[in-house]
């Protein structure tokens, strides 16, 4: 094995293998539930019956139902915290896209999607649910949504809130050889 020849310990090799297995599981779960999720404004609809009929595991279905319930409860609560006497105009600023670069890739989320992601992180949604949202928002290459979701969980709601404070969306630069960078699209 080349890794051992380069002096990498068996423990580190096994850790890497386990991380790859976990990443592959997250990717598989996100791809499994994505067809059964519909993003309707700020809320999410999850067709658990269709997911079950199509062979999605009961554990993933229950986890996703829990996440969706938390998200939709949060959205409903926030609706009641707004002034219904005001006219609300949808004003999503910024771009939503995935850009492949020479040293990694950039993800752009408009202000509305950033707010949704912050909400999902705040209520403790699982990585598969966040990955499904990422896939719906920016259409990254297959399997990459799980990595982006895990990275967003690592960045955290606080850092995304700061980056989105100017109201024009967020950009996350993911570099192969350096830590990621988060900032405003302004």
Buried (B, 14 or more C-beta within 10 A) or exposed (E): EEEEEEEEEEEEEEEEEEEEEEBEBBBBBBBBBBEBBEBEEBBBEBBBEEBEEEEBBEEBBEBBBBBBEBBBEBBEEEEEEEEEEEEEEEEBBBEBBBBEEEEBBBBBBBBBBBBBBBBBBBBEBBBBBBBBBBBBBBEBEEBBBBBBBBBBBEBBBEBBBBBBEBBBBBBBBBEEEEEBBBBBBB
